[in-house]
Amino acid sequence: MIFHIFVMDDKKLKSPFLWTFFILLFFSIGVLIPVIPAIEFSFRDRDVTINIPQFPKTIYLWGRPINLRPDHLLDLEYRPGFFHIFELGVSNQEIENETLLKEEQEMLSNAIEKRVNTFYSWPAKIHYIQEDKQYLVLETLHLADRDVITALVTFPGNLSFFIQDGEIDEEDLIFSDSWEDGFKFIDINNNNIVKATAQIDFQTNLPMVALTLNDQGRSTLFRVTRENSDKLLMVTIDGSTVLLSPIREPIHTGKISIFGGRSLEQAKIISSAISSPLPRVATIPDESVNLDLTQLSKEQSSRFLGLFDLTVIQIKITIIVIILTVLSLISIVVFKKSGLLLSLMLWSVVIIGAAFSRIMQMVVDSSLLIALSLTAIYWWMSATGLLFYATRIQKKEQMSKTESLLTSLSFKNKIIRRSGAILLLSSLILVSLSSSNYLGMRFSSSFSQALFNFSLLSVGLTALFIMIIRDLFLSEEAI
């Protein structure tokens, strides 16, 4: 069988059924790889028994988990959130003062969300639940390291600057707890930090955090270092020393590097914490906590056009469906039967893309919907241009409609090749820009990744559509 596949001629290799076989074979192998080691063989006399384990609800496609729960695949209101529970030490007096408590909760939520977004480049959401104690529930739409999340939530990140004041004995500095008596506080704190970047010092090969001060902090640091030459400059985070260095010359650039921990990951946590200090620190609960989190996974609904109760995501999906329906009607009116075929393929791209996103557990948010709709609209524009090209060839070369479509639907056609190249190249550029945080948008990373995935899917579907149309509808046998 395998030998026959490899020695068959090119015409048979172009068959869409054979390509479908290869695609199904690829997915089947990817799904069965984790199951094969669990298959048990038992030999008794001449009988061979094969025990195949029960197929799990969560399967793995080439190592990536795919959850087959119907509520996850079909319910648009369901958001596959990952929840991390922390405890807030709030007194009864603070609970009674609802105004101040809400203000502090808002500040705390903004700080933690900014930290998570800085570290992971995707958003998080904070919930507060009041039972016997007040709990902070951090929801991420992607799987995150529990230790990293704990550090981001429980690390205050208060930055302080000190300058040596008088003589300090080296032994007292190392062994004494009263080292602060020999230092004077400098009026520089987190509010003066414009940028904190985790990096590796190439000279020492140690993780560092590079700080950039604003104009006020730079002016203060320059004045203090100019007036205190050869004295010690100390920087602390929550009382722990991260910099202790003699001043050799005034620091006029407003840039300074501090210790970044034992790894680049710790340096990223420190840089995220410095950029967003916490007004209140959450703690890890002493014992396991059972909270009802089902309502946190549901989107709130609202009235759409005063007629239907829809969630925000459902409203956006409705708008996209209306736009695609209008494009389909335009295709049918302009190209008649060819336009009907174009409309069917357009909806095939959208439906397959939506199914792909749900099966691969991609979060249904604004960035994913925009990426899918842009890919579908670009695909429709390219296909429309291809039909106009076929119509022009038909009139110019005096061809039949079938011959003009055969000429147009070829991988040698510049329209097809350039359309696919532009789509892939633009998505690759967006992925590169979002990785460098150049776009400065929270959804830029997830948007570019979704656009790249849908671009690859669209190019693959286009190739499959062309082979199916040429082999089944426009071949000499079909004619």
C-alpha positions in Angstrom: 0.0 0.0 0.0 2.7 2.5 1.0 4.9 1.5 -1.9 1.9 2.0 -4.3 1.4 5.5 -2.9 5.0 6.5 -3.5 5.3 5.1 -7.0 1.9 6.4 -8.3 2.0 9.2 -10.9 1.5 12.9 -10.3 -2.1 12.9 -11.4 -3.1 10.5 -8.7 -1.1 12.4 -6.2 -3.1 15.5 -6.9 -6.4 13.7 -6.0 -8.2 15.5 -3.2 -9.2 12.1 -1.8 -5.6 11.1 -1.4 -4.7 14.3 0.3 -7.6 13.9 2.6 -6.3 10.4 3.4 -2.9 11.9 4.3 -4.5 14.6 6.5 -6.6 12.0 8.4 -3.5 9.8 8.8 -1.6 12.7 10.3 -4.3 13.5 12.8 -4.9 9.8 13.7 -1.2 9.2 14.4 -1.1 12.4 16.5 -4.1 11.3 18.6 -3.1 7.7 19.0 0.5 8.3 20.1 -0.3 8.9 23.8 -2.8 5.9 23.8 -0.5 3.3 22.3 1.8 2.9 25.3 -1.3 2.2 27.5 -2.4 -0.8 25.4 -1.8 -4.1 27.2 -1.1 -7.4 25.6 -1.5 -10.7 27.4 -0.5 -14.1 26.1 -2.3 -17.2 27.4 -1.6 -20.4 25.6 -2.3 -19.5 22.0 -4.8 -16.7 22.7 -3.7 -13.1 22.5 -5.8 -10.6 24.5 -5.5 -6.9 23.8 -6.8 -4.5 26.4 -7.4 -1.0 25.1 -7.9 1.6 27.8 -11.0 3.7 27.8 -10.6 6.7 25.6 -10.2 9.7 27.8 -12.3 12.9 27.6 -9.1 14.9 27.0 -7.1 13.7 24.0 -3.7 14.9 22.9 -2.9 16.0 19.4 0.9 15.8 19.0 1.3 16.7 22.7 -1.3 19.5 22.8 -4.3 18.7 25.1 -7.7 19.0 23.5 -10.7 18.9 25.8 -13.8 17.1 24.4 -16.3 18.4 26.9 -19.5 19.5 25.0 -19.9 22.6 27.2 -16.5 23.8 26.3 -16.9 23.2 22.6 -20.4 24.4 22.0 -21.2 27.0 24.7 -20.0 30.4 23.7 -20.6 31.8 27.1 -18.1 29.4 28.6 -14.7 30.8 29.1 -12.0 28.2 29.9 -10.5 30.2 32.8 -7.8 29.0 35.2 -8.5 30.3 38.7 -6.0 31.1 41.5 -7.4 31.8 45.0 -5.7 34.1 47.5 -6.7 35.4 50.9 -7.0 39.1 51.7 -6.6 40.2 55.3 -9.5 42.7 55.5 -10.8 43.8 58.9 -14.5 44.2 59.7 -14.0 48.0 59.9 -12.6 48.1 56.4 -15.5 45.9 55.1 -18.0 48.4 56.6 -16.3 51.3 54.8 -17.4 50.1 51.3 -16.2 53.2 49.4 -12.6 53.0 50.6 -12.6 49.2 50.2 -13.8 49.4 46.6 -11.2 52.0 45.8 -8.5 49.8 47.2 -9.8 46.8 45.4 -9.8 48.7 42.1 -6.2 49.8 42.7 -5.1 46.3 43.6 -6.9 44.8 40.6 -5.2 47.3 38.2 -1.8 46.6 39.7 -2.1 42.8 39.5 -3.6 42.8 36.0 -0.8 45.0 34.8 1.8 42.7 36.4 0.3 39.6 34.7 0.0 41.4 31.4 3.7 42.7 31.7 5.0 39.2 32.5 2.8 37.0 30.2 1.7 39.5 27.6 -2.0 38.5 28.0 -4.7 39.9 30.2 -6.0 38.6 33.5 -9.2 39.3 35.5 -9.6 39.8 39.3 -12.7 38.8 41.2 -13.5 39.3 44.9 -15.6 36.9 46.9 -16.7 37.6 50.5 -17.5 34.6 52.7 -16.1 34.0 56.2 -13.0 35.8 54.8 -12.4 37.9 51.8 -10.8 36.1 48.9 -9.1 37.4 45.8 -9.6 35.1 42.7 -7.2 35.7 39.8 -8.6 34.4 36.5 -6.3 33.8 33.5 -7.5 32.5 30.2 -4.3 30.6 29.6 -2.5 28.1 31.8 0.0 30.0 34.0 2.7 28.8 36.4 1.3 28.7 39.9 4.6 29.9 41.5 4.8 32.8 39.1 1.2 33.9 39.8 1.8 33.6 43.5 4.9 35.8 43.3 3.1 38.4 41.2 0.2 38.5 43.7 2.1 38.3 47.0 5.2 40.4 46.1 4.6 44.1 47.3 7.4 45.5 45.1 8.1 48.7 47.1 11.3 50.3 45.9 13.5 52.5 48.1 16.7 54.4 47.5 19.3 55.2 50.2 22.7 57.1 50.4 25.4 56.6 52.9 25.2 59.1 55.8 28.5 59.1 57.8 31.0 56.4 58.4 29.8 52.8 58.4 31.7 49.8 59.8 31.9 47.0 57.3 31.1 44.4 59.9 28.0 46.3 61.1 26.9 46.5 57.5 27.1 42.8 57.1 26.0 41.4 60.5 24.0 44.2 62.2 20.3 44.6 61.8 20.6 48.4 62.4 22.3 49.2 59.1 19.6 51.7 58.3 21.2 54.1 60.9 24.1 54.7 58.5 22.0 55.5 55.5 19.7 58.4 54.5 16.6 58.0 52.5 16.5 59.4 49.0 13.2 60.7 47.6 13.0 58.2 44.8 10.3 55.4 44.7 8.2 53.4 42.3 6.4 56.5 41.0 9.7 57.7 39.5 10.2 54.5 37.4 9.4 54.9 33.8 10.6 51.5 32.7 11.9 48.3 34.3 13.5 45.7 32.0 14.7 42.2 32.9 17.9 41.3 31.2 21.2 39.3 31.5 24.4 41.1 32.3 26.8 39.8 29.6 29.9 40.5 31.8 28.8 38.6 34.9 26.1 36.4 33.2 23.7 37.3 36.0 20.1 38.4 35.7 19.6 42.1 36.3 16.7 44.6 36.2 17.5 47.9 34.3 15.6 50.9 35.7 14.9 54.1 33.9 13.9 57.1 35.9 11.7 60.0 35.0 12.9 63.6 34.9 12.3 64.1 38.6 14.0 60.9 39.7 16.9 61.5 37.3 17.5 65.0 38.6 17.4 63.8 42.2 19.7 60.9 41.6 22.2 63.1 39.7 22.2 65.6 42.5 22.7 63.0 45.3 25.4 61.1 43.5 27.3 64.3 42.6 27.3 65.5 46.2 28.2 62.1 47.7 31.1 60.8 45.7 32.8 57.6 47.0 29.8 56.9 49.3 27.5 53.9 49.1 24.3 53.9 47.1 21.8 51.3 48.2 18.5 50.2 46.6 16.0 47.9 48.4 12.8 46.2 47.4 10.6 45.5 50.4 13.6 45.8 52.7 15.8 43.4 50.8 19.0 44.9 49.3 19.2 44.6 45.5 22.0 47.2 45.0 24.9 48.3 47.2 27.6 50.1 45.2 30.1 52.9 45.8 29.5 56.0 43.8 32.5 56.6 41.4 30.9 59.4 39.4 27.6 61.2 39.2 24.8 59.2 37.5 23.3 61.7 35.0 21.6 59.3 32.6 18.8 58.3 35.0 19.5 54.6 34.4 20.6 52.1 37.0 20.7 48.3 37.2 19.8 46.2 40.3 20.1 42.6 41.2 17.5 40.4 39.4 17.4 37.3 41.5 18.7 33.8 40.5 17.1 33.5 37.0 15.7 35.6 34.2 12.2 34.6 35.3 12.8 36.1 38.7 14.1 39.2 37.1 10.9 39.5 35.0 8.8 39.1 38.2 10.8 41.8 39.9 10.5 44.2 36.9 6.8 43.6 36.8 6.4 44.2 40.5 8.4 47.4 40.4 6.3 48.8 37.6 3.1 48.1 39.6 3.5 48.0 43.4 0.6 46.6 45.4 -1.4 48.7 47.8 -2.3 45.5 49.8 -0.6 42.1 49.7 -2.6 38.9 49.3 -1.6 35.7 51.0 -1.9 32.0 50.3 -4.8 30.4 52.2 -3.7 28.3 55.1 -6.1 25.5 54.1 -7.9 24.4 51.0 -10.8 26.7 50.0 -13.9 25.6 48.2 -15.5 28.5 46.4 -18.3 28.4 43.9 -16.6 29.7 40.7 -19.2 28.7 38.2 -20.7 32.2 37.8 -17.2 33.6 37.2 -17.0 31.6 33.9 -20.1 33.2 32.4 -20.3 36.4 30.4 -22.9 39.0 31.4 -25.7 39.4 28.8 -27.2 42.6 27.5 -30.0 43.6 25.1 -29.1 43.6 21.4 -31.2 46.0 19.3 -33.7 45.9 22.1 -34.8 42.4 21.0 -32.4 39.7 22.3 -30.4 39.0 25.4 -26.9 38.4 24.1 -23.4 38.4 25.6 -20.8 40.8 24.3 -19.1 38.0 22.4 -22.4 36.8 20.9 -23.2 40.4 19.8 -19.8 40.6 18.0 -20.4 37.2 16.4 -23.8 38.4 15.2 -22.2 41.5 13.6 -19.6 39.3 11.9 -22.3 37.0 10.5 -24.2 39.9 9.1 -21.1 41.3 7.4 -20.3 37.8 5.9 -23.9 37.4 4.8 -23.7 40.7 2.9 -20.5 39.6 1.2 -22.1 36.3 0.2 -25.1 38.1 -1.3 -22.8 40.4 -3.3 -20.9 37.4 -4.7 -24.2 35.7 -5.7 -25.6 38.8 -7.4 -22.4 39.6 -9.3 -21.2 36.1 -10.3 -24.4 34.0 -10.2 -23.4 30.3 -9.9 -19.8 31.0 -9.4 -20.7 33.5 -6.7 -22.8 30.8 -5.0 -19.8 28.5 -5.0 -17.7 31.3 -3.6 -20.2 31.9 -0.8 -20.2 28.3 0.1 -16.4 28.2 0.3 -16.4 31.5 2.3 -18.7 30.0 4.9 -16.6 26.8 4.9 -13.5 28.8 5.8 -15.4 30.5 8.6 -17.0 27.3 10.0 -13.8 25.3 9.8 -11.9 28.1 11.4 -14.4 28.4 14.2 -14.3 24.6 14.8 -10.5 24.7 14.8 -10.5 27.4 17.4 -12.9 25.6 19.7 -11.1 22.2 19.3 -7.7 23.7 20.0 -9.2 25.5 23.1 -8.5 29.0 21.8 -10.2 31.6 23.9 -13.2 33.2 22.1 -12.4 36.9 22.6 -12.3 40.0 20.5 -8.8 39.3 19.2 -9.8 35.9 17.9 -13.0 37.1 16.3 -11.2 40.0 14.6 -8.5 37.7 13.3 -11.0 35.2 11.9 -13.2 37.8 10.3 -10.1 39.6 8.7 -8.9 36.3 7.4 -12.3 35.5 5.9 -12.7 38.9 4.4 -9.2 38.8 2.9 -10.0 35.4 1.5 -13.2 36.6 0.0 -11.4 39.6 -1.6 -8.8 37.3 -3.2 -11.4 34.9 -4.5 -13.4 37.7 -5.9 -10.4 39.1 -7.7 -9.7 35.6 -9.0 -13.3 35.4 -10.5 -12.9 38.8 -12.1 -9.6 37.6 -13.6 -11.4 34.5 -15.0 -14.2 36.6 -16.4 -11.6 38.9 -18.1 -9.8 35.9 -19.6 -13.1 34.4 -20.8 -13.9 37.6 -22.8 -10.4 38.3 -24.0 -9.4 34.8 -25.1 -12.8 33.7 -26.2 -12.7 30.8 -23.8 -15.5 28.9 -22.3 -16.3 29.5 -18.7 -14.9 26.1 -17.7 -11.6 26.8 -19.5 -11.2 30.2 -18.0 -11.8 28.8 -14.5 -9.2 26.0 -15.2 -6.7 28.7 -16.3 -7.4 30.8 -13.2 -7.5 28.0 -10.6 -3.8 27.1 -11.0 -1.0 27.4 -8.5 0.9 29.1 -11.3 -1.5 32.0 -11.1 0.1 35.1 -9.6 -3.1 36.1 -7.8 -3.2 32.9 -5.8 0.5 32.9 -5.0 0.7 36.6 -4.0 -2.5 36.5 -2.0 -1.2 33.6 0.1 2.3 35.1 0.4 0.9 38.5 1.5 -1.4 36.9 4.1 1.3 34.8 5.6 3.9 37.5 5.5 1.6 40.1 7.2 0.7 37.6 10.0 4.4 36.8 10.5 5.2 40.5 10.8 2.4 41.0 13.4 3.7 38.0 15.4 7.2 39.5 15.4 5.9 42.9 16.4 3.8 41.6 19.2 6.6 39.4 20.6 8.7 42.6 20.9 5.8 44.5 22.6 6.2 47.2 19.9 2.4 47.5 19.3 1.7 48.3 22.9 -1.7 46.6 22.9 -2.9 44.0 25.4 -4.5 41.8 22.7 -1.7 42.2 20.2 0.0 39.0 21.0 -3.2 36.8 21.0 -4.5 38.6 17.9 -1.3 38.0 15.9 -1.1 34.4 17.0 -4.7 33.8 16.0 -4.2 35.6 12.7 -1.2 33.5 11.9 -3.1 30.3 12.8 -6.1 31.3 10.6 -3.8 32.4 7.8 -2.1 29.0 7.7 -5.6 27.3 7.8 -6.9 29.6 5.1 -4.0 28.9 2.8 -4.4 25.1 3.3 -8.1 25.3 2.7 -7.5 27.3 -0.5 -5.2 24.7 -1.9 -7.7 22.0 -1.0 -10.6 23.9 -2.6 -8.6 24.4 -5.8 -7.7 20.7 -6.0 -11.3 19.7 -5.4 -12.8 22.1 -7.9 -10.2 21.2 -10.6 -10.4 17.4 -10.1 -14.2 17.0 -9.4 -16.0 19.8 -11.2 -13.6 21.0 -14.0 -11.9 17.8 -15.0 -12.4 16.4 -18.5 -14.3 13.4 -17.0 -16.7 15.7 -15.1 -17.3 17.7 -18.2 
